[in-house]
């Protein structure tokens, strides 16, 4: 039904004044190396009007297009291994910070701005843009919004969705939705912004966003805390939230396996504990100028000790040590890639279900075949990266065929406890079967109806979210 | 195209096991007395399955239905003055708190639970449900979500939308959307929850919601602060957010006119200042156990004084005085009703545009005809209730025909500054013309396409949001 974006179409784009380039590796590979896209042509719009022009041309010729940000997505939302080859519509040239409004704690960024660019612009305006994760130097805000990415500060500040006040987007018919409002409240009809956010490029191309900033914490304190088990970690989270007046900005669970992988793959990285605890938490507080964050952290840790929720801690003694602590956390995904996972999972659970899930999965999964489990992640959000590795000394290749089995088990266990098979990475192409298995049927029917209504030709990111 | 919900249809509902009652005044009038609904029959489902049954029967017979909560809406979303008479589907019997999860800071409430019920349940679980406004004793959460209501604590905790983790809803075809997830992150397809939230009953009936709770602040401090002008108030807001580590839970602007109306209509109410300041702010801080909220408030106020952002203040000295302060704020809408507004407006502006809007409107509007302006509201959200009254001693009846003119002026001025004609009340039936005038055309087209896709028979709250 769709046609391929071939060199003839590239010529047509050029005649319409749109810059193009051939689709090099960057545009057709993804980080985990599981997919390779077929696309050959990249369009490089310089303006929202360019995007509109491209979408209209695609609609005319029934050519699929993939809105492309930093290429850091983990569910193959940005690469299409099946034809006809879609056009890559890269937002990289639209990376301006259009305006900052320091007195409002808002700014407007084009879709191609990286998270790091936006963080820097926020800092210049004496504000904080809290969306933060390992790939922030290359992840672009358009892509972040299209998958509603999360990261390290969701507990306090929310996901990409929560940080977005408004979007400008090109809809599948080429019309521009002018929704760049800097309003905290605007109840004027359907929430098209939140429909576009998280729709993974299947309903339109986000071209710019109005984003919330926050006051920068005056004081920050960071510690690694050893905990007896995940249940204790959760109770400690409650204690921290209550005792600090909800100043907890990060609460990351790390398993002993994470430290072992780091030691094996990054021998130079400095780990916080001499003797690796079975479970530990990286906790960070951000406070106003009149509250000493370190004192508050130490006081709260002492309360946790008294309640037998913690056994040991390392407080970052300097900005440099804080950076080292975070480097430990943020290097875990890289260590995982070096070890080579059989299967990676981005699950979330209701907070209260996390301990039971970890206990149950930790017991049931190794019964399937010998494996190492690395569970870590954003405990404050109930979001675990639950990854499965071959036994030490063995290669993942030998276990590749077992990936679907273990993934099925993990997703079944999570969903049975009210959890989800995709917390912050999205569905893309990699998890369509999961959406079909676990998605609410009424919701899936509504999704199909909405997709058909807004993109009747099916040109927007064909093959993502829905079977093509 | 639709048929009326008449006694024959009521009989059909009864035969299907659904309780009904005649539509008394409560169901067909609204607070401001501007609309009277034609509905004659109220259906009283006791379960989500009942709601599904009712919707299916309505779909079969092409009968419109109005999901009905507490009847406190201010835009006639709940009353249909035009025929054919829709069925009122009241959620009042579905008012259970289905479960609370103290360790997760979540609870699940049925749509008919009032905000006050939910606040109480949260308190029992040692948590805070922050959605709070004058009508909280009768407003039900289903209605609150359907208009995405706001209120007094949005600055810190967000609107109804932001407090909702998941919904259960009956879609226009009678299917139940099982979306009651207690997850902080769940990126699995289109955000049907946020599409239903704010859709004012035109896409489905919300039957229950999973809601976020927060730690209860250990200490609360509340003060009235006199400010030189709205620009100073805004700079004081920034100063408070920064200096308190973002502990500001309310920041309400009140004009001298508000105090004058209170004095005239509620002579027994105790006002904070002997000499009424032209502008004042009701500010509230909520802190954790280790921070003294009063000291923090006084310190911050002193900084505001030094910066010439404040001239005087009254700190609530006790819980009782705090309640009195809030009674002042929350009685303003009642005072307004006693005075009798010519026209009421629920506008929001980008924060930075509030002072210019107030200056411009305060100059331009009285040039239209003699009037009194009462501007007050949630300054922290850029949300003003900007209401127009006749000159002292005159009746609003004499000015009724001027309402459209002044409303047009106010909405034009707000929208020209990037603002909105409806911040927290919604569109309902009262503001459809505004949506047509000010709404983004691409968004409106998308809204129509979505409505047609999900509710092809047009039975869900016919006449709301769209011209019937």
Boltz contact constraints between the chains, C-beta under 6 A:
constraints:
  - contact:
      token1: [A, 101]
      token2: [B, 352]
      max_distance: 6.0
  - contact:
      token1: [A, 103]
      token2: [B, 352]
      max_distance: 6.0
  - contact:
      token1: [A, 104]
      token2: [B, 350]
      max_distance: 6.0
  - contact:
      token1: [A, 104]
      token2: [B, 351]
      max_distance: 6.0
  - contact:
      token1: [A, 104]
      token2: [B, 352]
      max_distance: 6.0
  - contact:
      token1: [A, 147]
      token2: [B, 187]
      max_distance: 6.0
  - contact:
      token1: [A, 148]
      token2: [B, 187]
      max_distance: 6.0
  - contact:
      token1: [A, 150]
      token2: [B, 185]
      max_distance: 6.0
  - contact:
      token1: [A, 171]
      token2: [B, 442]
      max_distance: 6.0
  - contact:
      token1: [A, 175]
      token2: [B, 442]
      max_distance: 6.0
  - contact:
      token1: [A, 177]
      token2: [B, 440]
      max_distance: 6.0
  - contact:
      token1: [A, 177]
      token2: [B, 442]
      max_distance: 6.0
  - contact:
      token1: [A, 177]
      token2: [B, 443]
      max_distance: 6.0
  - contact:
      token1: [A, 178]
      token2: [B, 440]
      max_distance: 6.0
  - contact:
      token1: [A, 182]
      token2: [B, 350]
      max_distance: 6.0
  - contact:
      token1: [A, 183]
      token2: [B, 348]
      max_distance: 6.0
  - contact:
      token1: [A, 183]
      token2: [B, 420]
      max_distance: 6.0
  - contact:
      token1: [A, 184]
      token2: [B, 381]
      max_distance: 6.0
  - contact:
      token1: [A, 184]
      token2: [B, 382]
      max_distance: 6.0
  - contact:
      token1: [A, 185]
      token2: [B, 150]
      max_distance: 6.0
  - contact:
      token1: [A, 185]
      token2: [B, 348]
      max_distance: 6.0
  - contact:
      token1: [A, 185]
      token2: [B, 381]
      max_distance: 6.0
  - contact:
      token1: [A, 185]
      token2: [B, 383]
      max_distance: 6.0
  - contact:
      token1: [A, 185]
      token2: [B, 423]
      max_distance: 6.0
  - contact:
      token1: [A, 185]
      token2: [B, 424]
      max_distance: 6.0
  - contact:
      token1: [A, 186]
      token2: [B, 420]
      max_distance: 6.0
  - contact:
      token1: [A, 187]
      token2: [B, 148]
      max_distance: 6.0
  - contact:
      token1: [A, 187]
      token2: [B, 198]
      max_distance: 6.0
  - contact:
      token1: [A, 187]
      token2: [B, 422]
      max_distance: 6.0
  - contact:
      token1: [A, 187]
      token2: [B, 424]
      max_distance: 6.0
  - contact:
      token1: [A, 187]
      token2: [B, 426]
      max_distance: 6.0
  - contact:
      token1: [A, 188]
      token2: [B, 420]
      max_distance: 6.0
  - contact:
      token1: [A, 188]
      token2: [B, 422]
      max_distance: 6.0
  - contact:
      token1: [A, 188]
      token2: [B, 427]
      max_distance: 6.0
  - contact:
      token1: [A, 188]
      token2: [B, 435]
      max_distance: 6.0
  - contact:
      token1: [A, 189]
      token2: [B, 435]
      max_distance: 6.0
  - contact:
      token1: [A, 189]
      token2: [B, 447]
      max_distance: 6.0
  - contact:
      token1: [A, 190]
      token2: [B, 199]
      max_distance: 6.0
  - contact:
      token1: [A, 190]
      token2: [B, 447]
      max_distance: 6.0
  - contact:
      token1: [A, 191]
      token2: [B, 194]
      max_distance: 6.0
  - contact:
      token1: [A, 191]
      token2: [B, 198]
      max_distance: 6.0
  - contact:
      token1: [A, 192]
      token2: [B, 443]
      max_distance: 6.0
  - contact:
      token1: [A, 192]
      token2: [B, 446]
      max_distance: 6.0
  - contact:
      token1: [A, 194]
      token2: [B, 191]
      max_distance: 6.0
  - contact:
      token1: [A, 194]
      token2: [B, 194]
      max_distance: 6.0
  - contact:
      token1: [A, 195]
      token2: [B, 195]
      max_distance: 6.0
  - contact:
      token1: [A, 198]
      token2: [B, 187]
      max_distance: 6.0
  - contact:
      token1: [A, 198]
      token2: [B, 191]
      max_distance: 6.0
  - contact:
      token1: [A, 199]
      token2: [B, 190]
      max_distance: 6.0
  - contact:
      token1: [A, 215]
      token2: [B, 241]
      max_distance: 6.0
  - contact:
      token1: [A, 215]
      token2: [B, 242]
      max_distance: 6.0
  - contact:
      token1: [A, 215]
      token2: [B, 246]
      max_distance: 6.0
  - contact:
      token1: [A, 241]
      token2: [B, 215]
      max_distance: 6.0
  - contact:
      token1: [A, 242]
      token2: [B, 215]
      max_distance: 6.0
  - contact:
      token1: [A, 243]
      token2: [B, 288]
      max_distance: 6.0
  - contact:
      token1: [A, 243]
      token2: [B, 289]
      max_distance: 6.0
  - contact:
      token1: [A, 244]
      token2: [B, 288]
      max_distance: 6.0
  - contact:
      token1: [A, 245]
      token2: [B, 287]
      max_distance: 6.0
  - contact:
      token1: [A, 245]
      token2: [B, 288]
      max_distance: 6.0
  - contact:
      token1: [A, 245]
      token2: [B, 291]
      max_distance: 6.0
  - contact:
      token1: [A, 246]
      token2: [B, 215]
      max_distance: 6.0
  - contact:
      token1: [A, 287]
      token2: [B, 245]
      max_distance: 6.0
  - contact:
      token1: [A, 288]
      token2: [B, 243]
      max_distance: 6.0
  - contact:
      token1: [A, 288]
      token2: [B, 244]
      max_distance: 6.0
  - contact:
      token1: [A, 288]
      token2: [B, 245]
      max_distance: 6.0
  - contact:
      token1: [A, 289]
      token2: [B, 243]
      max_distance: 6.0
  - contact:
      token1: [A, 290]
      token2: [B, 296]
      max_distance: 6.0
  - contact:
      token1: [A, 291]
      token2: [B, 245]
      max_distance: 6.0
  - contact:
      token1: [A, 291]
      token2: [B, 291]
      max_distance: 6.0
  - contact:
      token1: [A, 296]
      token2: [B, 290]
      max_distance: 6.0
  - contact:
      token1: [A, 348]
      token2: [B, 183]
      max_distance: 6.0
  - contact:
      token1: [A, 348]
      token2: [B, 185]
      max_distance: 6.0
  - contact:
      token1: [A, 350]
      token2: [B, 104]
      max_distance: 6.0
  - contact:
      token1: [A, 350]
      token2: [B, 182]
      max_distance: 6.0
  - contact:
      token1: [A, 351]
      token2: [B, 104]
      max_distance: 6.0
  - contact:
      token1: [A, 352]
      token2: [B, 101]
      max_distance: 6.0
  - contact:
      token1: [A, 352]
      token2: [B, 103]
      max_distance: 6.0
  - contact:
      token1: [A, 352]
      token2: [B, 104]
      max_distance: 6.0
  - contact:
      token1: [A, 381]
      token2: [B, 184]
      max_distance: 6.0
  - contact:
      token1: [A, 381]
      token2: [B, 185]
      max_distance: 6.0
  - contact:
      token1: [A, 382]
      token2: [B, 184]
      max_distance: 6.0
  - contact:
      token1: [A, 383]
      token2: [B, 185]
      max_distance: 6.0
  - contact:
      token1: [A, 420]
      token2: [B, 183]
      max_distance: 6.0
  - contact:
      token1: [A, 420]
      token2: [B, 186]
      max_distance: 6.0
  - contact:
      token1: [A, 420]
      token2: [B, 188]
      max_distance: 6.0
  - contact:
      token1: [A, 422]
      token2: [B, 187]
      max_distance: 6.0
  - contact:
      token1: [A, 422]
      token2: [B, 188]
      max_distance: 6.0
  - contact:
      token1: [A, 423]
      token2: [B, 185]
      max_distance: 6.0
  - contact:
      token1: [A, 424]
      token2: [B, 185]
      max_distance: 6.0
  - contact:
      token1: [A, 424]
      token2: [B, 187]
      max_distance: 6.0
  - contact:
      token1: [A, 426]
      token2: [B, 187]
      max_distance: 6.0
  - contact:
      token1: [A, 427]
      token2: [B, 188]
      max_distance: 6.0
  - contact:
      token1: [A, 435]
      token2: [B, 188]
      max_distance: 6.0
  - contact:
      token1: [A, 435]
      token2: [B, 189]
      max_distance: 6.0
  - contact:
      token1: [A, 440]
      token2: [B, 178]
      max_distance: 6.0
  - contact:
      token1: [A, 442]
      token2: [B, 171]
      max_distance: 6.0
  - contact:
      token1: [A, 442]
      token2: [B, 175]
      max_distance: 6.0
  - contact:
      token1: [A, 442]
      token2: [B, 177]
      max_distance: 6.0
  - contact:
      token1: [A, 443]
      token2: [B, 177]
      max_distance: 6.0
  - contact:
      token1: [A, 443]
      token2: [B, 192]
      max_distance: 6.0
  - contact:
      token1: [A, 446]
      token2: [B, 192]
      max_distance: 6.0
  - contact:
      token1: [A, 447]
      token2: [B, 189]
      max_distance: 6.0
  - contact:
      token1: [A, 447]
      token2: [B, 190]
      max_distance: 6.0
  - contact:
      token1: [A, 449]
      token2: [B, 453]
      max_distance: 6.0
  - contact:
      token1: [A, 449]
      token2: [B, 454]
      max_distance: 6.0
  - contact:
      token1: [A, 450]
      token2: [B, 450]
      max_distance: 6.0
  - contact:
      token1: [A, 450]
      token2: [B, 453]
      max_distance: 6.0
  - contact:
      token1: [A, 453]
      token2: [B, 449]
      max_distance: 6.0
  - contact:
      token1: [A, 453]
      token2: [B, 450]
      max_distance: 6.0
  - contact:
      token1: [A, 453]
      token2: [B, 453]
      max_distance: 6.0
  - contact:
      token1: [A, 454]
      token2: [B, 449]
      max_distance: 6.0
